[in-house]
């Protein structure tokens, strides 16, 4: 029998109450509870019942999903990895303590993660400086930390931005809906009529899009795929039409650096462009009807496979949630250049990914779908799909860029994915992890190095496949 997880939402309830300026007694009266009962809920001494949950939803006028524990699980996972990062030989902090920190003091937990990022920034700069001195180079490669800051922004937004998503959907309706935007002509017309911008398609070398503000001309590269040109037109359109909303999101994001703000502005524009070309309700309905077949979805909406995968990971609208899906894009060196998850699936924030995950096998299987049933150390099982793609802009001598797209869902939703066809969903899953550096598994023959928060022993007179054994947790 599946154990029902108790729902503790104390800090969230306290934040909602204090945000409205209500006293404990006044709020308890509105909820139909005693003040002592509400106090116990806020201090996480008691979980909320279904009746209390509905009272919270009605009183605070919020969706029940806003009290979901997914944010807590995400915060716990990030705390564990951050603590392991600089834990040395210290004993790992028990998950029970991490859960207490995330539930009782989420503000403090987020502040710790900020301090951890600052520490990594200093460490990274020191390493870069040492490399520059050792190699006698004038400039070392710059840190990508602003990208990490932006990834965290989308990460803690559940990769769904309600105001932008609904505004882009409304704009799509104004422009004639999904069919009107499916080809280039509809977007060219919209840019001309709404912004007075003329679209010109010609050779631009490696540049996909260039805007001439004086001439009010948007130049697009003729060697780009039509899906790419449509996306660039949509990006220009929403950047102008939804400018105020995008700037409002940026102002509320609390990003620390100018570079992060600039990167996030592009990210918000890309998000809005995807929401315009794949309006939420139309895309979510088609996804279910087509069983999340990304080939069919890409043809139906005139988008690329990558754009369709990315949009599937966005379907988190309160009251209209789609199947929770994770999505990543990985290059041939194993670098994850995009990562989004509406599931409990966790990506490595630092270091390499698990070699047993099928995204690595997909590198050698161009244009094929690889499907895997996998289990993470926490016991959660997933249907994992991977496919390599190639992008070429230009002729034979132009560089070919190869990536792997990975996406999937928890196994309980596998029946809604076309990729589960013919699979035995009860078969033994492949045991994968986040990365070797924080993986708890004791018996993995593919382990590259010990986890940073575990003691290990190297036998002097014995050699196994893995040349060390792990101590107790």
C-alpha positions as CSV (number, residue, x, y, z in Angstrom):
1,X,0.0,0.0,0.0
2,X,1.3,3.4,-0.9
3,X,2.1,5.6,2.1
4,X,0.3,9.0,2.0
5,X,2.8,11.8,2.5
6,X,1.8,14.3,5.1
7,X,1.7,17.9,4.0
8,X,3.5,20.5,6.1
9,X,3.2,24.0,4.8
10,X,3.9,26.1,7.9
11,X,6.3,28.8,6.5
12,X,4.1,29.2,3.5
13,X,1.0,29.8,5.5
14,X,2.8,32.2,7.8
15,X,4.1,34.1,4.8
16,X,0.6,34.4,3.3
17,X,-0.9,35.5,6.6
18,X,1.8,38.1,7.3
19,X,1.7,39.3,3.8
20,X,-1.9,40.3,4.4
21,X,-1.2,41.9,7.7
22,X,-3.5,39.5,9.6
23,X,-2.9,38.5,13.2
24,X,-2.8,34.8,14.2
25,X,-6.2,35.1,15.8
26,X,-7.8,37.0,12.9
27,X,-6.5,34.5,10.4
28,X,-7.6,31.5,12.5
29,X,-11.1,33.0,12.6
30,X,-11.2,33.3,8.8
31,X,-10.1,29.7,8.5
32,X,-12.5,28.4,11.1
33,X,-9.6,27.1,13.3
34,X,-8.4,27.8,16.8
35,X,-5.4,30.1,17.1
36,X,-3.4,27.3,18.8
37,X,-4.2,24.9,16.0
38,X,-3.1,27.5,13.4
39,X,0.1,28.2,15.4
40,X,0.9,24.5,15.3
41,X,0.4,24.4,11.6
42,X,2.7,27.4,11.1
43,X,5.4,25.9,13.2
44,X,5.1,22.6,11.2
45,X,4.0,20.7,14.4
46,X,0.9,19.5,12.6
47,X,0.2,18.7,8.9
48,X,-2.8,20.2,7.1
49,X,-5.8,18.0,6.5
50,X,-7.8,18.1,3.2
51,X,-10.4,20.3,4.9
52,X,-7.8,22.8,6.1
53,X,-6.1,22.8,2.7
54,X,-9.4,23.8,1.0
55,X,-9.9,26.5,3.7
56,X,-6.5,27.9,3.0
57,X,-7.2,27.9,-0.8
58,X,-10.5,29.7,-0.3
59,X,-9.3,32.2,2.3
60,X,-6.1,33.2,0.6
61,X,-7.5,32.9,-3.0
62,X,-4.6,30.8,-4.2
63,X,-4.3,27.5,-6.2
64,X,-3.7,24.4,-4.1
65,X,-0.5,23.9,-6.2
66,X,1.0,26.9,-4.5
67,X,1.1,24.9,-1.3
68,X,2.7,21.9,-3.0
69,X,5.7,20.3,-1.4
70,X,7.6,20.2,-4.8
71,X,9.5,23.4,-4.0
72,X,10.6,21.9,-0.6
73,X,11.9,18.7,-2.3
74,X,13.8,20.9,-4.8
75,X,15.3,23.0,-2.1
76,X,16.3,19.9,-0.1
77,X,18.0,18.4,-3.1
78,X,19.9,21.6,-3.8
79,X,21.0,21.9,-0.1
80,X,22.3,18.3,-0.1
81,X,24.4,18.9,-3.2
82,X,25.7,22.2,-2.0
83,X,26.7,20.7,1.4
84,X,28.4,17.7,-0.3
85,X,30.3,20.1,-2.6
86,X,32.5,21.4,0.2
87,X,31.8,18.7,2.8
88,X,35.2,17.1,2.6
89,X,35.4,14.1,5.0
90,X,32.7,15.4,7.3
91,X,29.7,13.1,7.8
92,X,26.9,14.0,5.5
93,X,24.0,16.0,7.0
94,X,21.0,13.6,7.4
95,X,18.1,14.2,5.0
96,X,15.8,14.7,8.0
97,X,17.8,17.7,9.1
98,X,17.8,19.1,5.5
99,X,14.0,18.7,5.4
100,X,13.7,20.5,8.7
101,X,15.8,23.4,7.4
102,X,13.8,23.6,4.1
103,X,10.4,23.5,5.9
104,X,11.2,25.6,9.0
105,X,13.7,28.2,7.6
106,X,13.4,28.3,3.8
107,X,14.7,31.9,3.7
108,X,17.9,30.8,5.6
109,X,18.2,27.8,3.3
110,X,18.1,30.0,0.2
111,X,20.6,32.4,1.8
112,X,23.0,29.5,2.4
113,X,22.7,28.5,-1.3
114,X,23.6,32.1,-2.3
115,X,26.6,32.0,0.0
116,X,27.6,28.6,-1.5
117,X,27.4,30.1,-5.0
118,X,29.5,33.0,-3.9
119,X,32.1,30.6,-2.5
120,X,32.1,28.6,-5.8
121,X,32.5,31.9,-7.7
122,X,35.6,32.8,-5.6
123,X,37.0,29.3,-6.1
124,X,36.3,29.4,-9.8
125,X,38.1,32.7,-10.2
126,X,41.1,31.5,-8.2
127,X,41.4,28.4,-10.5
128,X,41.0,30.6,-13.6
129,X,43.7,33.0,-12.3
130,X,46.0,30.1,-11.6
131,X,45.5,28.7,-15.1
132,X,46.1,32.1,-16.6
133,X,49.4,32.5,-14.7
134,X,50.5,29.0,-15.4
135,X,49.8,29.3,-19.1
136,X,51.0,32.9,-19.3
137,X,47.7,33.9,-21.0
138,X,46.5,37.5,-20.9
139,X,42.9,36.5,-20.3
140,X,41.3,33.4,-18.8
141,X,37.9,32.1,-19.7
142,X,35.2,33.9,-17.9
143,X,32.9,32.2,-15.4
144,X,29.5,31.1,-16.5
145,X,28.0,31.8,-13.1
146,X,25.4,34.4,-14.5
147,X,24.0,31.5,-16.5
148,X,23.7,29.4,-13.4
149,X,21.9,32.3,-11.6
150,X,19.4,32.5,-14.4
151,X,18.9,28.7,-14.5
152,X,18.2,28.9,-10.8
153,X,15.6,31.6,-11.4
154,X,13.6,29.4,-13.9
155,X,14.3,26.3,-11.6
156,X,12.5,27.8,-8.7
157,X,9.7,29.2,-10.9
158,X,9.0,25.5,-11.9
159,X,9.8,26.6,-15.4
160,X,6.4,28.3,-15.7
161,X,5.7,32.0,-15.7
162,X,2.0,32.6,-15.5
163,X,1.8,36.3,-16.5
164,X,3.9,35.8,-19.6
165,X,2.3,32.6,-20.6
166,X,-1.2,33.9,-20.5
167,X,-0.2,37.1,-22.2
168,X,1.5,35.3,-25.0
169,X,-1.6,33.0,-25.4
170,X,-3.9,36.1,-25.6
171,X,-1.6,37.6,-28.2
172,X,-1.7,34.4,-30.3
173,X,-5.5,34.6,-30.2
174,X,-5.4,38.3,-31.4
175,X,-3.2,37.2,-34.3
176,X,-5.5,34.5,-35.5
177,X,-4.5,31.6,-33.3
178,X,-2.3,28.6,-33.9
179,X,-3.0,28.1,-37.6
180,X,-2.3,31.8,-38.5
181,X,1.1,31.5,-36.8
182,X,2.0,28.1,-38.2
183,X,3.8,29.5,-41.2
184,X,6.2,32.4,-41.8
185,X,3.6,34.5,-43.5
186,X,1.4,35.1,-40.5
187,X,4.4,36.3,-38.4
188,X,5.7,38.5,-41.2
189,X,2.3,40.1,-41.4
190,X,2.0,40.6,-37.6
191,X,5.4,42.2,-37.4
192,X,4.5,44.6,-40.2
193,X,1.0,45.5,-39.0
194,X,1.7,45.8,-35.2
195,X,5.3,47.1,-35.1
196,X,5.9,48.5,-38.6
197,X,8.8,46.1,-39.0
198,X,9.8,44.6,-42.4
199,X,11.2,41.1,-42.5
200,X,14.1,40.4,-44.9
201,X,15.5,36.9,-45.4
202,X,19.1,36.8,-46.7
203,X,22.6,35.5,-45.9
204,X,23.9,36.6,-42.5
205,X,26.9,34.3,-42.0
206,X,26.6,32.7,-38.5
207,X,24.1,35.3,-37.3
208,X,20.5,34.1,-37.1
209,X,18.8,37.4,-36.5
210,X,19.7,41.1,-36.8
211,X,17.5,44.1,-36.2
212,X,18.1,47.4,-37.9
213,X,16.4,49.9,-35.7
214,X,16.8,52.9,-38.0
215,X,15.3,51.0,-41.0
216,X,12.8,49.1,-38.9
217,X,14.0,45.9,-40.7
218,X,14.4,42.4,-39.1
219,X,17.0,40.5,-41.0
220,X,16.9,36.6,-40.8
221,X,19.4,34.1,-42.1
222,X,18.2,32.2,-45.1
223,X,20.3,29.2,-44.2
224,X,18.4,28.7,-40.9
225,X,15.6,26.2,-40.7
226,X,12.1,27.7,-41.1
227,X,11.3,26.7,-37.5
228,X,14.3,28.8,-36.4
229,X,13.3,31.8,-38.4
230,X,9.7,31.6,-37.1
231,X,11.0,31.4,-33.5
232,X,13.3,34.5,-34.1
233,X,10.3,36.4,-35.5
234,X,8.2,35.4,-32.6
235,X,11.0,36.5,-30.2
236,X,11.1,40.0,-31.8
237,X,7.3,40.3,-31.7
238,X,6.9,39.3,-28.0
239,X,10.0,41.3,-26.9
240,X,8.1,44.4,-28.1
241,X,4.5,43.5,-27.3
242,X,5.2,42.0,-23.8
243,X,8.1,44.4,-23.0
244,X,6.5,45.7,-19.8
245,X,5.7,42.2,-18.5
246,X,9.2,41.0,-19.2
247,X,10.8,43.9,-17.4
248,X,8.5,43.4,-14.5
249,X,9.6,39.7,-14.2
250,X,13.2,40.9,-14.3
251,X,12.7,43.5,-11.6
252,X,11.2,40.8,-9.3
253,X,13.8,38.2,-10.1
254,X,16.4,39.7,-7.8
255,X,19.3,38.8,-10.1
256,X,22.7,40.0,-8.8
257,X,24.7,40.9,-11.9
258,X,24.2,42.9,-15.0
259,X,25.2,39.9,-17.1
260,X,22.5,37.7,-15.4
261,X,19.8,40.3,-16.1
262,X,20.8,40.5,-19.8
263,X,20.8,36.7,-20.0
264,X,17.4,36.4,-18.2
265,X,15.9,39.0,-20.5
266,X,16.7,36.8,-23.5
267,X,15.4,33.8,-21.6
268,X,12.1,35.5,-20.8
269,X,11.8,36.5,-24.5
270,X,12.5,32.9,-25.6
271,X,9.9,31.6,-23.1
272,X,7.3,34.1,-24.4
273,X,8.1,33.2,-28.0
274,X,7.5,29.5,-27.3
275,X,4.3,30.4,-25.6
276,X,3.2,32.4,-28.6
277,X,3.9,29.7,-31.2
278,X,2.6,26.9,-28.9
279,X,-0.3,28.5,-27.0
280,X,-0.9,26.7,-23.7
281,X,-4.3,25.3,-24.0
282,X,-3.9,24.3,-27.6
283,X,-0.5,22.7,-27.1
284,X,-1.5,20.9,-23.8
285,X,-4.6,19.5,-25.5
286,X,-2.6,18.3,-28.5
287,X,0.1,16.8,-26.3
288,X,-2.4,14.6,-24.5
289,X,-4.2,13.7,-27.7
290,X,-0.9,12.8,-29.5
291,X,0.5,11.1,-26.3
292,X,3.4,13.5,-26.2
293,X,4.8,12.5,-29.5
294,X,7.3,15.2,-30.2
295,X,7.5,14.5,-34.0
296,X,3.8,14.9,-34.3
297,X,3.7,18.0,-32.1
298,X,6.5,19.6,-34.0
299,X,4.7,19.1,-37.3
300,X,1.4,20.2,-35.9
301,X,2.7,23.5,-34.5
302,X,5.5,24.1,-37.1
303,X,8.3,24.0,-34.5
304,X,11.5,22.1,-34.0
305,X,11.8,19.0,-31.9
306,X,13.8,20.9,-29.3
307,X,11.1,23.7,-29.1
308,X,8.4,21.1,-28.7
309,X,10.3,19.3,-25.9
310,X,11.0,22.5,-24.1
311,X,7.4,23.5,-24.2
312,X,6.3,20.2,-22.8
313,X,8.3,21.0,-19.7
314,X,6.4,24.3,-19.3
315,X,2.9,22.8,-18.8
316,X,2.5,23.8,-15.2
317,X,-0.4,26.2,-15.2
318,X,-2.4,26.0,-12.0
319,X,-5.6,24.0,-12.5
320,X,-4.5,22.9,-16.0
321,X,-1.3,21.1,-15.4
322,X,0.0,18.7,-18.0
323,X,2.0,15.6,-17.4
324,X,5.1,16.7,-15.4
325,X,8.1,16.3,-17.7
326,X,11.8,17.0,-17.4
327,X,13.8,18.3,-20.4
328,X,17.5,18.8,-21.1
329,X,19.8,19.5,-24.0
330,X,23.3,18.1,-23.8
331,X,26.3,18.6,-26.1
332,X,28.7,15.9,-27.2
333,X,31.1,16.6,-24.3
334,X,28.3,15.9,-21.8
335,X,27.7,19.6,-20.9
336,X,24.0,20.3,-20.1
337,X,23.2,23.5,-21.9
338,X,19.5,23.5,-21.1
339,X,17.8,21.8,-18.1
340,X,14.2,22.1,-16.9
341,X,12.2,19.8,-14.7
342,X,8.6,19.7,-13.6
343,X,9.3,16.4,-12.0
344,X,11.3,15.2,-9.0
345,X,14.1,14.4,-11.4
346,X,17.3,16.2,-10.5
347,X,20.1,17.3,-12.7
348,X,23.7,17.7,-11.6
349,X,24.4,21.3,-10.8
350,X,28.2,20.7,-10.8
351,X,30.2,18.0,-12.5
352,X,29.2,15.2,-14.9
353,X,26.0,13.3,-15.2
354,X,25.4,9.6,-14.5
355,X,27.1,7.5,-17.2
356,X,24.3,4.9,-17.0
357,X,21.7,7.4,-18.2
358,X,20.6,6.9,-21.8
359,X,21.4,10.4,-22.9
360,X,25.1,9.4,-23.2
361,X,24.2,6.3,-25.3
362,X,22.2,8.6,-27.7
363,X,25.3,10.3,-28.8
364,X,26.2,7.2,-30.8
365,X,22.7,6.7,-32.1
366,X,21.9,9.6,-34.4
367,X,18.3,10.4,-35.2
368,X,17.0,7.4,-33.1
369,X,14.9,7.4,-30.0
370,X,16.3,5.5,-27.0
371,X,13.9,4.7,-24.2
372,X,14.9,3.6,-20.8
373,X,13.2,2.8,-17.5
374,X,15.4,4.2,-14.8
375,X,15.4,4.5,-11.0
376,X,17.0,7.3,-9.0
377,X,18.5,6.6,-5.5
378,X,15.4,8.0,-3.9
379,X,13.3,5.2,-5.4
380,X,11.5,7.3,-8.0
381,X,11.2,5.6,-11.4
382,X,11.2,7.4,-14.7
383,X,10.5,6.8,-18.4
384,X,13.6,8.4,-20.0
385,X,13.7,9.3,-23.7
386,X,16.8,10.5,-25.5
387,X,17.5,11.5,-29.1
388,X,20.4,13.1,-30.8
389,X,19.9,15.9,-33.3
390,X,22.1,17.8,-35.7
391,X,22.0,21.4,-36.7
392,X,23.7,22.8,-39.8
393,X,23.5,26.4,-41.0
394,X,24.8,26.6,-44.5
395,X,26.6,24.4,-46.9
396,X,28.9,21.4,-46.6
397,X,31.8,23.4,-45.0
398,X,29.6,25.0,-42.3
399,X,30.0,23.5,-38.9
400,X,27.6,20.7,-37.8
401,X,26.3,21.1,-34.2
402,X,25.2,18.0,-32.5
403,X,23.1,17.8,-29.3
404,X,21.2,15.2,-27.4
405,X,17.6,16.0,-26.3
406,X,16.5,14.2,-23.1
407,X,13.0,14.2,-21.7
408,X,10.8,12.0,-19.7
409,X,8.3,11.6,-16.8
410,X,7.7,9.6,-13.7
411,X,6.7,6.0,-14.5
412,X,3.2,6.5,-13.1
413,X,2.6,8.8,-16.2
414,X,4.3,6.6,-18.7
415,X,1.0,5.3,-20.2
416,X,0.4,8.9,-21.4
417,X,3.6,8.8,-23.4
418,X,3.8,7.2,-26.8
419,X,7.4,6.1,-26.0
420,X,6.1,3.6,-23.5
421,X,4.5,1.5,-26.3
422,X,5.7,-2.1,-26.1
423,X,7.7,-1.6,-22.9
424,X,7.3,-3.8,-19.8
425,X,6.8,-1.0,-17.3
426,X,7.3,-3.6,-14.5
427,X,10.8,-4.6,-15.7
428,X,13.8,-4.0,-13.5
429,X,14.8,-0.4,-14.0
430,X,18.4,0.9,-14.7
431,X,19.9,2.3,-11.5
432,X,21.0,5.8,-12.3
433,X,21.9,8.8,-10.2
434,X,22.4,12.5,-10.3
435,X,26.2,12.3,-10.6
436,X,29.0,10.2,-9.1
437,X,30.0,13.0,-6.7
438,X,26.8,12.8,-4.7
439,X,25.4,9.4,-5.6
440,X,24.6,7.2,-2.7
441,X,24.8,3.8,-4.5
442,X,27.4,1.4,-3.0
443,X,27.5,-1.1,-5.8
444,X,27.8,0.8,-9.1
445,X,30.5,-0.6,-11.5
446,X,30.5,2.6,-13.5
447,X,31.4,4.8,-10.6
448,X,34.1,7.3,-11.7
449,X,35.1,8.5,-8.3
450,X,33.9,8.4,-4.7
451,X,31.1,10.7,-3.5
452,X,32.4,13.8,-1.8
453,X,30.5,13.2,1.4
454,X,31.5,9.6,2.0
455,X,34.6,8.0,3.4
456,X,36.3,5.4,1.2
457,X,39.0,2.7,1.5
458,X,41.5,1.7,-1.2
459,X,42.5,-1.9,-0.5
460,X,46.3,-2.5,-0.8
461,X,46.2,-6.2,-1.8
462,X,42.9,-6.4,-3.8
463,X,41.6,-4.7,-6.9
464,X,38.0,-4.8,-8.1
465,X,36.4,-2.9,-11.1
466,X,36.1,0.1,-8.9
467,X,39.4,0.5,-7.0
468,X,37.9,1.6,-3.7
469,X,35.0,0.8,-1.4
470,X,32.7,3.2,0.4
471,X,32.3,3.5,4.1
472,X,29.0,3.8,6.0
473,X,26.9,6.9,5.4
